[in-house]
Amino acid sequence: MKNKIISFYRKNNKTILLIARILISVSLIVFLIKTQLKDFHGVIEILKSSNKILLLLSFSTNFFGIWITAVRWKTLLNTQKVRLGTGVLTVTVLIGSFFNNFLPTTIGGDVFRTYDSSKKANISLGASASVILVERFSGIVSAITYAVVALFLGFTTIGNQSVIIPIVIFFVITITLAFLIINPSVLRLGKLFSRFKYLRKLKEKLYNVYRTLMSFKKYKMALIKVLIFSFLLQFTVILNYFLAARALGINLTHGLTAFIFIVPVVATIAMIPISIGGIGLRENSLVFILVAMGTANEKAALCSLLIFLMLILLGMAGGIVYIVRPYFEGRLKKTAPGND
């Protein structure tokens, strides 16, 4: 019996893990609603009195973020002699937001973008993945920088708990990783990879990725631009949360500064690969922090669920574009010169 169970799991482990993640996400959302939204009439009153203009502005930041992501991505692709238009990349990023809602962790969209750009630009998956990796890492650098800035602006505690040590540790780890990416020879990984047969095979697969990563050392100005775009993108997400909170009447003591810290923390927690697209983890962690900072449970829960709804609507838009895109691409090919 035990062997049958093990055999069944090995054959269906991906499906089982997917179902488990879906159940975790659904359970976390249900838990949030049941424990935080007990006063139904109070919730309705909060929604009625909410600032609809601020909510609309909060939602619109998502589309600006999509565009900024495409511009940042294009800057990195140009260094690899890949010429894809901002419009094409914007569509791909939008579709990626759809996959973010249905694949484990919040990087499902990055997987789609890797394959899509590889196909459209006719480059290797390794090179495409390297570009996405550098782009992602620039986002991590911007996030931790904002967290450090929040410290200098006076945001040092959540409730009675100090956040100084965790931020310092996160900052040191980020800087160390950045140094190792730029100078991988420090660890002498080449000798380690050559010593073991399994690692030699892995080295061959990762060589293209490594070569692309190293090529970025020649494009310092491009990397500076990418960092600037990452800072702008991170601030856009911060505004998304801040405006949604203000629309519901949430006024934290540190105002915008609090969200400069909150957003990177929530985004990091959402990347833990135990749910679908970070759903449930993101919402509960945001509520936990907001309540710890003195926000009423109902308002904190509504804020997190409204931001979740915005992501779902954005993902639905991406899903629709994903369905209709082949039709429009087919029409463009038929009308292209030489196809008459």
C-alpha positions as CSV (number, residue, x, y, z in Angstrom):
1,M,0.0,0.0,0.0
2,K,2.8,2.4,0.9
3,N,4.6,1.7,-2.3
4,K,1.4,2.4,-4.3
5,I,1.0,5.7,-2.6
6,I,4.6,6.7,-3.3
7,S,4.3,5.6,-6.9
8,F,1.1,7.6,-7.3
9,Y,2.7,10.7,-5.8
10,R,5.7,10.4,-8.1
11,K,3.5,10.2,-11.2
12,N,1.2,13.0,-10.1
13,N,3.3,15.1,-7.9
14,K,2.9,18.3,-10.0
15,T,-0.9,18.0,-10.0
16,I,-0.9,17.2,-6.3
17,L,1.3,20.2,-5.4
18,L,-0.8,22.5,-7.7
19,I,-4.0,21.4,-5.9
20,A,-2.4,21.9,-2.5
21,R,-1.3,25.4,-3.4
22,I,-4.8,26.2,-4.7
23,L,-6.3,24.9,-1.4
24,I,-3.8,27.0,0.6
25,S,-4.7,30.2,-1.3
26,V,-8.4,29.6,-1.0
27,S,-8.1,28.7,2.7
28,L,-6.1,31.8,3.4
29,I,-8.6,34.1,1.7
30,V,-11.5,32.4,3.4
31,F,-9.7,32.7,6.8
32,L,-9.1,36.4,6.1
33,I,-12.8,37.1,5.3
34,K,-14.2,35.0,8.2
35,T,-11.8,36.4,10.9
36,Q,-11.6,40.1,9.8
37,L,-14.9,40.9,8.1
38,K,-17.4,40.0,10.8
39,D,-19.5,43.1,10.7
40,F,-21.1,42.9,7.3
41,H,-23.1,46.2,7.6
42,G,-19.9,48.0,8.8
43,V,-18.0,46.7,5.7
44,I,-20.8,48.0,3.4
45,E,-20.6,51.4,5.1
46,I,-16.8,51.6,4.7
47,L,-17.2,50.8,1.0
48,K,-20.0,53.4,0.5
49,S,-17.9,56.1,2.2
50,S,-14.7,55.2,0.3
51,N,-13.1,57.7,-2.0
52,K,-13.9,56.3,-5.5
53,I,-11.5,58.6,-7.2
54,L,-8.5,57.4,-5.1
55,L,-9.5,53.8,-5.7
56,L,-9.5,54.5,-9.5
57,L,-6.1,56.2,-9.2
58,S,-4.9,53.2,-7.2
59,F,-6.1,50.8,-9.9
60,S,-4.5,52.9,-12.7
61,T,-1.1,52.6,-11.2
62,N,-1.1,48.9,-12.2
63,F,-1.2,49.8,-15.9
64,F,1.5,52.4,-15.5
65,G,3.6,49.7,-13.7
66,I,3.0,47.3,-16.7
67,W,4.4,50.0,-19.1
68,I,7.4,50.8,-16.9
69,T,8.2,47.1,-16.6
70,A,8.1,46.8,-20.5
71,V,10.5,49.9,-20.8
72,R,12.9,48.4,-18.2
73,W,12.8,45.0,-20.0
74,K,13.4,46.7,-23.4
75,T,16.5,48.5,-22.0
76,L,18.0,45.2,-21.0
77,L,17.1,43.4,-24.2
78,N,18.7,46.2,-26.3
79,T,22.1,45.3,-24.7
80,Q,21.7,41.8,-26.1
81,K,21.0,43.2,-29.6
82,V,17.3,42.2,-29.3
83,R,15.0,44.7,-30.9
84,L,11.5,44.3,-29.7
85,G,9.1,47.3,-29.5
86,T,7.8,48.6,-26.2
87,G,4.2,47.9,-27.4
88,V,5.0,44.2,-28.0
89,L,6.7,43.9,-24.6
90,T,3.9,45.7,-22.9
91,V,1.4,43.1,-24.2
92,T,3.7,40.3,-23.1
93,V,4.0,41.8,-19.6
94,L,0.2,42.2,-19.4
95,I,-0.3,38.6,-20.3
96,G,2.4,37.7,-17.7
97,S,0.1,39.3,-15.1
98,F,-2.5,36.7,-16.0
99,F,0.0,33.9,-15.4
100,N,1.1,35.5,-12.1
101,N,-2.4,34.7,-10.8
102,F,-2.4,31.1,-11.7
103,L,1.2,29.8,-11.3
104,P,3.0,29.1,-8.0
105,T,4.7,32.2,-6.4
106,T,4.5,35.6,-8.0
107,I,7.1,34.9,-10.8
108,G,4.8,32.8,-13.0
109,G,4.6,35.8,-15.4
110,D,8.4,35.9,-15.6
111,V,8.4,32.3,-16.8
112,F,6.0,33.2,-19.6
113,R,7.9,36.3,-20.5
114,T,11.1,34.2,-20.7
115,Y,9.6,31.8,-23.2
116,D,7.7,34.5,-25.2
117,S,10.6,36.8,-25.7
118,S,12.8,33.8,-26.6
119,K,10.4,32.8,-29.3
120,K,9.8,36.3,-30.7
121,A,13.4,37.4,-30.7
122,N,14.8,34.0,-31.7
123,I,17.3,33.9,-28.8
124,S,18.1,31.1,-26.4
125,L,16.1,30.5,-23.3
126,G,19.2,31.0,-21.3
127,A,19.8,34.5,-22.6
128,S,16.2,35.4,-22.2
129,A,16.1,34.1,-18.6
130,S,19.3,36.0,-17.8
131,V,17.7,39.3,-18.9
132,I,14.7,38.5,-16.7
133,L,17.0,37.6,-13.8
134,V,18.8,40.9,-14.0
135,E,15.5,42.7,-14.2
136,R,14.2,40.9,-11.1
137,F,17.3,41.5,-9.2
138,S,17.2,45.2,-9.9
139,G,13.7,45.1,-8.4
140,I,15.0,43.5,-5.2
141,V,17.8,46.2,-5.0
142,S,15.2,49.0,-5.3
143,A,12.9,47.3,-2.8
144,I,15.6,47.0,-0.1
145,T,16.7,50.5,-0.8
146,Y,13.2,51.8,-0.2
147,A,13.1,49.8,3.1
148,V,16.4,51.4,4.2
149,V,15.1,54.9,3.2
150,A,12.0,54.2,5.4
151,L,14.4,53.7,8.3
152,F,16.0,57.0,7.8
153,L,12.6,58.7,7.5
154,G,11.7,57.4,11.0
155,F,9.9,54.1,10.3
156,T,11.6,51.7,12.7
157,T,8.8,49.7,14.4
158,I,5.7,47.7,13.6
159,G,3.6,48.0,16.8
160,N,6.2,47.2,19.5
161,Q,8.5,45.2,17.2
162,S,11.7,46.8,15.8
163,V,12.3,46.3,12.1
164,I,15.9,47.7,12.0
165,I,17.8,44.3,12.3
166,P,15.7,42.5,9.6
167,I,16.2,45.4,7.2
168,V,19.9,45.5,7.8
169,I,20.2,41.7,7.3
170,F,18.2,41.9,4.1
171,F,20.4,44.8,2.9
172,V,23.6,42.9,3.6
173,I,22.4,39.8,1.8
174,T,21.3,41.8,-1.2
175,I,24.6,43.7,-1.5
176,T,26.5,40.4,-1.1
177,L,24.5,38.7,-3.9
178,A,25.0,41.7,-6.1
179,F,28.8,41.5,-5.6
180,L,28.9,37.8,-6.3
181,I,26.9,38.2,-9.5
182,I,29.3,40.8,-10.7
183,N,32.4,38.9,-9.5
184,P,31.5,35.1,-9.5
185,S,35.2,34.2,-9.6
186,V,35.5,35.1,-5.9
187,L,33.9,31.8,-5.0
188,R,35.8,29.9,-7.6
189,L,32.7,28.1,-8.7
190,G,34.3,27.2,-12.0
191,K,36.7,24.7,-10.3
192,L,33.8,23.3,-8.1
193,F,31.7,22.7,-11.2
194,S,34.5,21.0,-13.0
195,R,35.2,18.6,-10.1
196,F,31.9,16.8,-10.1
197,K,30.2,15.1,-13.1
198,Y,26.7,16.3,-12.2
199,L,27.9,19.9,-11.8
200,R,29.8,19.7,-15.1
201,K,26.5,19.0,-16.9
202,L,24.8,21.7,-15.0
203,K,27.6,24.1,-15.9
204,E,27.1,23.4,-19.6
205,K,23.4,24.3,-19.2
206,L,24.1,27.4,-17.2
207,Y,27.0,28.6,-19.4
208,N,24.8,30.6,-21.7
209,V,23.0,32.2,-18.7
210,Y,26.4,33.0,-17.1
211,R,27.8,34.5,-20.4
212,T,24.7,36.8,-20.8
213,L,25.0,37.9,-17.1
214,M,28.6,38.8,-17.6
215,S,27.9,40.7,-20.7
216,F,26.0,43.3,-18.6
217,K,29.2,44.4,-17.1
218,K,29.9,46.3,-20.3
219,Y,26.6,48.2,-20.1
220,K,26.9,50.2,-16.9
221,M,24.7,53.0,-18.2
222,A,22.0,50.6,-19.2
223,L,22.1,49.0,-15.8
224,I,21.8,52.5,-14.2
225,K,18.7,53.2,-16.3
226,V,17.3,49.8,-15.3
227,L,17.8,50.7,-11.6
228,I,16.0,54.0,-12.1
229,F,13.1,52.3,-13.8
230,S,13.0,49.8,-10.9
231,F,12.9,52.6,-8.4
232,L,10.0,54.1,-10.3
233,L,8.2,50.8,-10.6
234,Q,8.6,50.1,-6.9
235,F,7.2,53.6,-6.1
236,T,4.3,52.9,-8.4
237,V,3.4,49.8,-6.4
238,I,3.8,51.8,-3.1
239,L,1.3,54.3,-4.5
240,N,-1.1,51.5,-5.4
241,Y,-1.2,50.4,-1.8
242,F,-1.1,53.9,-0.3
243,L,-3.9,55.2,-2.4
244,A,-6.1,52.2,-1.8
245,A,-5.5,52.6,2.0
246,R,-6.3,56.3,1.9
247,A,-9.5,55.6,-0.1
248,L,-10.8,53.5,2.8
249,G,-9.8,56.1,5.4
250,I,-6.6,54.4,6.6
251,N,-4.3,57.0,7.9
252,L,-1.1,55.5,9.3
253,T,1.1,57.6,11.6
254,H,4.0,57.6,9.2
255,G,1.8,58.0,6.1
256,L,3.5,57.2,2.8
257,T,6.7,56.3,4.6
258,A,5.0,53.3,6.3
259,F,4.1,51.9,2.9
260,I,7.7,52.4,1.6
261,F,8.5,49.7,4.1
262,I,5.3,47.6,4.0
263,V,5.2,47.0,0.3
264,P,8.7,45.3,-0.1
265,V,7.9,43.1,3.0
266,V,4.5,42.0,1.7
267,A,6.0,41.4,-1.8
268,T,8.8,39.2,-0.3
269,I,6.4,37.1,1.7
270,A,4.1,36.7,-1.4
271,M,7.1,35.0,-3.2
272,I,7.1,32.0,-0.8
273,P,6.2,29.1,-3.1
274,I,3.3,27.6,-1.1
275,S,0.3,29.3,-2.8
276,I,-0.8,30.3,-6.3
277,G,0.6,33.6,-7.3
278,G,1.1,34.6,-3.7
279,I,-2.6,34.8,-3.2
280,G,-3.6,34.6,0.5
281,L,0.0,35.2,1.7
282,R,0.1,38.7,0.3
283,E,-3.4,39.6,1.7
284,N,-2.9,38.2,5.2
285,S,0.6,39.6,5.6
286,L,-0.7,43.1,4.7
287,V,-3.6,42.8,7.1
288,F,-1.3,41.6,9.9
289,I,1.0,44.6,9.4
290,L,-1.8,47.2,9.1
291,V,-3.6,45.9,12.2
292,A,-0.3,45.9,14.1
293,M,0.0,49.6,13.2
294,G,-3.4,50.5,14.6
295,T,-5.7,50.0,11.6
296,A,-9.2,48.6,12.2
297,N,-9.5,45.0,11.2
298,E,-12.3,45.6,8.7
299,K,-10.5,48.4,6.9
300,A,-7.2,46.5,6.8
301,A,-9.0,43.4,5.3
302,L,-10.9,45.5,2.8
303,C,-7.7,47.2,1.7
304,S,-6.0,43.9,1.1
305,L,-8.9,42.4,-0.7
306,L,-9.4,45.5,-3.0
307,I,-5.7,45.3,-4.0
308,F,-6.2,41.6,-4.6
309,L,-9.3,42.4,-6.8
310,M,-7.2,44.9,-8.8
311,L,-4.6,42.2,-9.5
312,I,-7.4,39.8,-10.5
313,L,-8.9,42.3,-12.9
314,L,-5.5,43.1,-14.4
315,G,-4.9,39.3,-14.8
316,M,-8.3,38.9,-16.5
317,A,-7.3,41.7,-19.0
318,G,-4.0,39.8,-19.6
319,G,-5.9,36.6,-20.1
320,I,-8.2,38.2,-22.7
321,V,-5.2,39.6,-24.5
322,Y,-3.6,36.2,-24.5
323,I,-6.6,34.6,-26.1
324,V,-7.1,37.3,-28.9
325,R,-3.3,37.9,-29.5
326,P,-2.9,35.0,-32.0
327,Y,-5.8,36.3,-34.1
328,F,-4.3,39.8,-34.4
329,E,-0.8,38.4,-35.0
330,G,-2.2,36.2,-37.8
331,R,-4.0,39.2,-39.4
332,L,-0.7,41.2,-39.3
333,K,1.2,38.4,-41.0
334,K,-1.4,38.2,-43.8
335,T,-1.3,41.9,-44.4
336,A,2.5,42.1,-44.2
337,P,4.3,43.0,-47.5
338,G,5.1,39.9,-49.5
339,N,2.0,38.0,-48.3
340,D,-0.4,39.2,-51.0
